[in-house]
Amino acid sequence: MAEASERPDCDRSQQSALIKEMAREVGFDLAGIAPAVTPAGYHSFLDWLNQGYAGEMNYLERRKEAYEHPRYVMSSVQSVLMLTLNYRTEEPPPLSGTEARVSRYAWGTTDYHKVIRKKLKQLARLIHTQFPDCETRGIVDTAPLLERDFAQLAGLGWIGKNTLLLNRNEGSWFFLAGLLLSDELEYDAPQETSHCGTCTRCLEACPTDAFVEAGTLDARKCISYLTIELRDQPIPAELRPGMQDWMFGCDVCQDVCPWNRKAPISHEPAFQPVETFSPVDACELLTLDEGGFQKRFQSTPMSRARRAGLLRNAAIVLGNRGEAAAVPVLQTVLSDSEPLIRGAAAWALGQLGASEVAAVLEQQLVVELETEVVHELQCAITEIRNRGE
């Protein structure tokens, strides 16, 4: 077999078309091919890191040099095959009582990483069968690759004002994946036009004002970051009301985007909603010990938040929901083994409780040893007392 660089253009074109056809055969929705180059957004990415907008996502800073070029992921790379997989299923139901919202991508039984990795392995096997000398490496947002930049370069869409990739036909309800290839292929025309126009709905709708400007997200204020990535710390008190009823992730900036009105429906079995995940009863969630949490969530995207993080989020949602029915379970978890959960429960009780709840908080204050939880208890007591004046 001739080396990729020696193949005539017609062969390269045929190979590229065949690879994209294979991608659709294994279940990907869109496929485009970009050259392995330094992405246009690399220096903006470095500026974003320097501004501190990544928050506690320190892995981005540690690997920032590797984002400069795909060769730092696979040294032989010549081409980047970018792929999408739709995950939109049904419309979210209205909430009632003590229910909490979960981002659409986490409604299913299986972590999307597992689903996409399986498809990438199937695709790689097909490619190796046809092109044995072609080296490949699959990527699902865990390797240092600026996926959105390469997807735009591969003609799959433009990066919207909410920083997500948008496609005129597919909207943004899709996952991105990449397959690095050592063969030089025929590259698709990049998407050079933004179709957001003057629309600013996503920027205006953000409940925590996380957008510094169009196209720039301060992750430290983003509800998805707060509920998923900020796992081991209390959520800043000033941002808790803005979380509203979002317990895991947030879809607000996608829900309001006009390009998502006609986004296609996914029939991928792993993404179909589990009734107890869409929505989640936050009170019931607070009754789970570690074993119960693992049994229910270990194979799902929500496991990423870990028990302490997810139950912390649930408590904050209950504080925002304002349902008096949540008070008993919140009082119970004041004695949970995790300080993160105890502190969030104290805050929630401060939002919900009457004078008798303040007495419970004062009793807990006597035995609490963690400084941060003591502070949460004191603030909650003060909140209740001030409201009663």
QUIRADA-V776286 format. One record per pair of residues at least 6 apart in sequence whose ideal C-beta (glycine too) atoms are under 8 Angstrom apart, sorted by sequence separation. I is the first residue (numbers start at 1). GAP is how many residues later the second one is. D is the distance in Angstrom with one decimal. If there is no record, write none. Layout:
BEGIN
I	GAP	D
I	GAP	D
END
This chain:
BEGIN
48	6	7.1
54	6	4.9
66	6	4.0
71	6	5.6
95	6	6.7
128	6	6.8
137	6	7.8
139	6	5.3
141	6	6.5
151	6	6.3
152	6	5.9
159	6	6.0
160	6	4.3
166	6	5.2
211	6	5.8
212	6	5.3
219	6	4.4
254	6	5.7
297	6	4.7
336	6	5.5
368	6	5.3
24	7	6.6
54	7	6.7
65	7	7.2
66	7	6.9
70	7	4.7
105	7	6.3
127	7	5.8
152	7	5.9
158	7	7.3
159	7	7.5
165	7	6.4
167	7	7.7
210	7	5.7
211	7	7.4
335	7	7.4
353	7	7.8
4	8	7.6
7	8	7.4
23	8	4.1
128	8	7.2
139	8	7.4
157	8	4.7
158	8	5.8
164	8	4.7
203	8	4.8
210	8	5.4
227	8	7.9
235	8	7.1
288	8	6.8
302	8	6.1
305	8	6.8
318	8	4.1
333	8	5.5
334	8	5.7
349	8	5.3
353	8	7.4
92	9	6.9
127	9	6.1
156	9	6.7
157	9	5.1
202	9	7.6
210	9	7.4
226	9	5.1
294	9	7.8
333	9	6.8
336	9	7.4
365	9	6.6
368	9	6.1
70	10	5.9
149	10	7.6
157	10	3.9
162	10	8.0
210	10	8.0
219	10	7.4
20	11	4.2
49	11	6.2
148	11	5.3
156	11	6.2
157	11	7.6
165	11	6.5
203	11	6.2
210	11	3.9
334	11	5.4
349	11	7.5
350	11	7.6
19	12	7.7
20	12	7.7
49	12	5.7
92	12	7.1
124	12	4.5
160	12	7.1
209	12	6.4
210	12	4.3
318	12	6.3
333	12	4.7
334	12	6.6
349	12	6.2
365	12	4.7
20	13	7.2
152	13	6.9
157	13	7.5
208	13	4.6
210	13	7.6
226	13	6.3
294	13	8.0
297	13	7.4
364	13	6.0
365	13	7.0
19	14	7.5
124	14	6.3
151	14	5.2
200	14	7.1
208	14	7.0
293	14	4.2
331	14	7.7
49	15	5.9
89	15	7.1
123	15	7.7
148	15	7.7
208	15	6.0
315	15	6.4
330	15	4.7
334	15	7.7
346	15	6.3
88	16	6.6
148	16	7.5
207	16	6.7
227	16	7.1
361	16	5.3
365	16	7.3
16	17	5.7
87	17	6.5
121	17	6.8
148	17	4.8
226	17	6.7
290	17	5.6
293	17	7.4
46	18	6.3
87	18	5.1
89	18	6.7
120	18	3.3
196	18	7.9
208	18	7.8
221	18	6.3
293	18	8.0
315	18	7.0
330	18	5.3
331	18	6.9
346	18	7.4
45	19	7.5
120	19	7.9
223	19	7.2
227	19	6.4
288	19	7.1
330	19	5.2
361	19	5.5
362	19	6.2
120	20	7.1
223	20	5.6
227	20	6.5
228	20	6.6
361	20	5.1
87	21	8.0
117	21	6.4
227	21	5.4
228	21	6.3
45	22	6.2
227	22	6.2
311	22	7.2
326	22	7.1
327	22	6.7
330	22	7.3
358	22	7.9
117	23	5.9
223	23	5.0
227	23	7.4
277	23	7.4
288	23	7.4
358	23	5.2
361	23	7.5
116	24	4.7
42	25	6.1
87	25	6.9
151	25	5.7
224	25	4.8
277	25	7.6
285	25	7.0
286	25	5.7
311	25	7.5
319	25	7.9
327	25	5.7
42	26	5.7
223	26	7.3
224	26	5.0
285	26	6.4
312	26	8.0
315	26	6.6
326	26	6.5
327	26	6.4
331	26	7.4
334	26	7.4
342	26	7.3
350	26	8.0
358	26	4.3
85	27	7.7
113	27	5.1
168	27	6.1
223	27	3.6
311	27	7.3
334	27	7.7
343	27	7.7
346	27	6.6
353	27	7.4
357	27	6.3
358	27	6.3
39	28	7.6
112	28	7.7
113	28	7.7
148	28	6.8
150	28	6.4
222	28	7.2
286	28	5.7
312	28	4.8
316	28	5.5
319	28	5.9
324	28	6.4
342	28	7.4
113	29	7.2
147	29	4.4
166	29	7.2
223	29	7.6
285	29	4.7
286	29	6.7
311	29	8.0
312	29	5.6
315	29	3.8
319	29	3.2
322	29	7.2
323	29	7.6
331	29	5.6
335	29	7.6
343	29	5.7
347	29	5.4
350	29	6.4
355	29	6.8
38	30	5.6
85	30	7.5
147	30	7.7
166	30	7.3
308	30	4.3
311	30	4.7
315	30	4.7
318	30	5.0
319	30	7.6
322	30	6.6
327	30	6.3
334	30	4.9
343	30	4.6
346	30	4.1
350	30	2.9
354	30	7.1
38	31	5.3
85	31	6.1
147	31	5.9
208	31	5.4
307	31	7.2
309	31	7.1
312	31	7.6
313	31	7.7
316	31	6.9
319	31	7.4
320	31	7.2
339	31	4.3
342	31	4.9
346	31	4.7
349	31	5.6
350	31	7.3
353	31	5.1
37	32	7.1
248	32	7.9
282	32	4.0
286	32	7.9
308	32	4.5
312	32	4.2
315	32	7.3
316	32	6.3
319	32	3.9
343	32	7.9
344	32	7.6
347	32	7.1
350	32	7.9
351	32	7.1
36	33	7.1
145	33	5.8
154	33	7.6
155	33	3.9
158	33	4.9
209	33	7.8
247	33	6.0
282	33	7.6
308	33	5.9
311	33	7.5
315	33	4.7
319	33	6.3
339	33	6.4
343	33	4.1
346	33	7.8
347	33	5.9
350	33	4.0
355	33	5.8
36	34	4.5
85	34	7.3
141	34	8.0
154	34	5.2
155	34	5.3
157	34	5.6
160	34	7.4
208	34	3.8
280	34	7.4
318	34	7.4
339	34	5.1
342	34	7.6
346	34	4.7
350	34	6.0
354	34	7.4
36	35	6.7
140	35	7.6
141	35	7.1
155	35	5.9
156	35	6.9
158	35	6.7
159	35	7.7
161	35	5.3
207	35	4.3
208	35	7.4
247	35	6.4
282	35	5.1
283	35	6.9
349	35	7.9
141	36	8.0
154	36	7.3
155	36	5.3
158	36	4.6
160	36	5.4
207	36	7.2
282	36	5.1
140	37	5.2
153	37	4.8
158	37	6.5
207	37	5.6
139	38	6.5
152	38	6.2
158	38	7.6
161	38	7.6
247	38	7.9
138	39	7.0
139	39	4.2
152	39	5.0
161	39	6.7
282	39	7.6
138	40	7.3
139	40	7.2
162	40	3.9
36	41	4.4
138	41	5.4
139	41	6.8
161	41	5.7
162	41	7.3
36	42	5.6
137	42	7.2
138	42	7.9
160	42	7.0
161	42	5.9
283	42	7.1
287	42	6.7
35	43	7.5
36	43	6.1
136	43	5.7
137	43	4.5
207	43	7.8
283	43	5.6
286	43	5.0
35	44	6.5
36	44	5.6
136	44	6.5
282	44	7.2
286	44	7.2
34	45	7.2
35	45	7.3
136	45	5.6
207	45	6.3
287	45	8.0
33	46	5.7
34	46	4.8
135	46	7.2
136	46	7.5
206	46	6.3
283	46	4.8
286	46	7.5
33	47	7.1
134	47	5.7
135	47	3.9
205	47	5.2
206	47	6.1
286	47	5.3
33	48	5.4
34	48	6.3
134	48	5.7
205	48	6.3
32	49	7.6
33	49	7.5
133	49	7.8
134	49	4.7
162	49	7.3
31	50	6.4
32	50	5.2
133	50	7.8
161	50	7.5
202	50	7.9
203	50	7.9
205	50	7.7
31	51	7.3
202	51	3.9
205	51	4.6
31	52	5.4
127	52	8.0
131	52	6.5
163	52	6.1
202	52	7.7
30	53	6.8
31	53	8.0
161	53	4.0
163	53	7.4
248	53	7.8
29	54	7.9
30	54	4.2
127	54	7.4
161	54	5.7
163	54	4.9
202	54	6.0
248	54	5.4
28	55	4.3
29	55	5.0
124	55	6.9
160	55	7.9
162	55	7.6
201	55	4.4
202	55	5.8
286	55	7.8
28	56	6.5
29	56	6.0
123	56	6.4
159	56	6.8
201	56	6.7
28	57	5.7
29	57	5.2
120	57	6.2
201	57	7.3
248	57	6.2
23	58	6.9
27	58	7.0
119	58	7.7
76	59	5.2
116	59	6.1
120	59	6.1
199	59	6.5
286	59	7.8
23	60	5.7
77	60	7.7
20	61	7.7
74	61	6.9
116	61	4.9
19	62	6.4
248	62	6.6
74	63	4.5
112	63	5.5
247	63	7.1
73	64	6.5
195	64	7.4
80	65	7.7
82	65	7.0
248	65	6.5
73	66	7.0
247	66	4.6
84	67	7.6
246	67	7.9
247	67	5.5
82	68	5.3
82	69	4.5
104	69	6.8
73	70	5.0
80	70	5.0
105	70	7.2
243	70	7.6
247	70	5.1
73	71	6.3
82	71	7.9
246	71	7.2
72	72	6.5
73	72	6.0
82	72	4.2
84	72	6.4
245	72	5.3
80	73	7.8
81	73	7.6
231	73	7.8
243	73	5.8
244	73	7.8
4	74	6.5
80	74	7.0
82	74	5.7
231	74	6.0
243	74	6.9
70	75	6.1
231	75	5.5
245	75	6.3
228	76	5.8
232	76	7.4
240	76	5.2
244	76	5.7
245	76	6.1
67	77	4.8
228	77	5.4
231	77	7.2
232	77	7.5
235	77	7.1
243	77	6.5
66	78	3.7
67	78	7.1
227	78	6.6
231	78	4.1
234	78	7.4
235	78	7.8
67	79	5.7
230	79	7.6
240	79	7.0
241	79	6.2
64	80	8.0
70	80	7.9
240	80	7.2
63	81	4.5
173	81	6.7
228	81	7.5
235	81	6.4
172	82	5.4
227	82	7.4
84	83	7.5
88	83	7.6
171	83	7.7
86	84	6.7
88	85	3.7
172	85	6.4
84	86	6.5
87	86	5.9
88	86	7.9
171	86	6.8
227	86	4.8
86	87	6.1
87	87	6.4
172	87	6.8
173	87	6.2
86	88	4.8
87	88	6.2
171	88	4.8
172	88	6.1
85	89	5.9
164	89	7.4
171	89	3.8
84	90	4.2
85	90	4.8
164	90	6.9
171	90	7.6
173	90	4.7
28	91	6.5
84	91	6.8
162	91	4.1
166	91	7.2
168	91	6.7
171	91	7.3
172	91	7.4
27	92	5.4
84	92	6.1
85	92	6.7
162	92	7.3
167	92	7.5
171	92	3.3
26	93	4.8
83	93	7.2
84	93	7.6
166	93	5.2
169	93	7.9
170	93	6.1
173	93	7.9
82	94	6.8
83	94	4.6
170	94	6.4
28	95	7.6
82	95	7.6
83	95	6.9
162	95	7.0
169	95	7.8
26	96	4.5
82	96	5.5
83	96	6.9
26	97	4.9
81	97	6.7
160	97	7.2
80	98	5.8
81	98	4.2
80	99	7.6
81	99	7.8
160	99	7.8
23	100	5.7
26	100	7.2
80	100	5.9
81	100	6.2
22	101	5.8
25	101	7.4
45	101	6.3
79	101	7.6
80	101	7.5
79	102	4.6
77	103	4.5
78	103	6.6
22	104	4.6
42	104	6.7
77	104	6.9
78	104	5.8
79	104	6.2
81	104	7.9
22	105	6.5
41	105	5.8
77	105	6.3
78	105	6.0
79	105	6.2
74	106	4.5
76	106	4.1
78	106	4.4
79	106	4.4
234	106	6.6
39	107	4.6
41	107	7.6
42	107	7.6
73	107	6.2
78	107	7.4
233	107	7.6
240	107	6.7
19	108	6.1
22	108	7.9
41	108	4.5
74	108	7.5
79	108	7.3
232	108	7.2
40	109	6.0
234	109	5.5
235	109	7.6
39	110	3.6
70	110	5.7
234	110	7.0
237	110	7.1
39	111	6.2
18	112	6.6
40	113	7.4
39	114	7.0
15	116	6.7
34	116	5.0
37	116	7.7
34	117	8.0
35	118	7.5
41	118	7.7
32	119	7.0
34	119	3.9
34	120	4.0
33	121	5.7
103	121	6.9
32	122	3.1
32	123	4.6
32	124	4.7
30	126	5.3
4	129	7.9
1	130	7.6
3	130	7.9
4	130	7.5
1	131	7.2
1	132	5.7
30	137	6.9
234	138	6.3
30	140	6.4
29	141	6.7
106	142	5.8
234	142	7.4
237	142	7.5
101	143	7.9
103	143	7.7
106	143	6.1
30	144	7.6
36	144	7.2
101	144	5.0
105	144	7.0
29	145	6.5
100	145	5.5
101	145	5.0
102	145	6.1
103	145	6.1
99	146	7.4
100	146	7.4
101	146	6.2
102	146	4.7
103	146	2.7
100	147	3.7
101	147	8.0
102	147	6.6
103	147	6.2
104	147	5.7
103	148	5.3
28	149	7.4
95	150	5.8
101	150	8.0
33	152	5.1
35	152	5.3
33	153	6.8
34	153	5.9
115	153	6.8
33	154	5.4
34	154	7.0
33	155	5.5
115	155	4.8
23	156	8.0
32	156	4.4
34	156	7.4
114	156	7.9
115	156	7.5
112	158	7.6
53	159	7.4
92	159	7.8
112	159	7.4
108	160	8.0
110	160	4.1
109	161	6.2
19	162	7.7
57	162	6.7
108	162	5.0
53	163	7.4
108	163	4.4
53	164	6.8
55	164	5.0
107	164	7.1
108	164	6.0
53	165	4.8
54	165	5.8
55	165	4.2
107	165	7.7
108	165	6.9
109	165	5.9
19	166	7.1
53	166	5.5
105	166	7.8
107	166	4.0
108	166	6.6
53	167	6.7
107	167	6.4
15	168	6.9
48	168	7.0
52	168	7.5
57	168	7.7
16	169	4.4
17	169	8.0
108	169	7.7
15	170	6.2
16	170	4.1
55	170	6.1
107	170	5.0
15	171	7.7
106	171	6.9
107	171	4.5
12	172	6.9
57	172	5.7
88	172	7.9
12	173	5.9
13	173	4.7
56	173	6.4
12	174	5.0
55	174	6.9
56	174	5.9
55	175	6.8
88	175	5.2
90	175	8.0
102	175	5.7
88	176	6.9
89	176	6.5
102	176	6.1
7	177	7.9
9	177	7.3
56	177	7.3
86	177	7.4
88	177	5.9
89	177	5.9
102	177	6.6
4	178	7.2
86	178	5.6
88	178	5.7
101	178	5.7
102	178	5.8
4	179	3.9
5	179	5.7
86	179	7.5
87	179	5.2
100	179	5.9
101	179	8.0
4	180	4.6
86	180	4.2
99	180	4.2
100	180	5.0
4	181	7.8
85	181	7.7
87	181	7.2
99	181	6.7
100	181	7.7
86	182	7.6
89	182	6.0
99	182	5.8
100	182	4.3
85	183	7.1
89	183	5.9
90	183	6.3
98	183	6.0
99	183	6.8
87	184	4.8
89	184	5.6
95	184	5.6
97	184	7.8
98	184	5.1
93	185	6.9
98	185	4.4
100	185	7.7
114	185	7.8
92	186	6.5
93	186	6.7
92	187	7.4
111	188	6.4
110	189	5.8
111	189	6.1
112	189	6.5
109	190	6.7
110	190	6.9
111	190	5.1
109	191	6.5
108	192	7.3
111	192	7.4
106	194	6.5
106	195	4.0
105	196	6.6
106	196	5.5
102	200	7.1
100	213	7.6
100	214	6.0
101	216	7.9
100	217	4.2
100	218	7.9
98	220	6.0
100	221	7.8
98	223	6.2
97	224	7.9
98	225	5.1
95	226	8.0
97	226	5.9
98	227	6.0
97	228	6.6
98	228	5.2
29	235	7.5
27	241	7.1
END
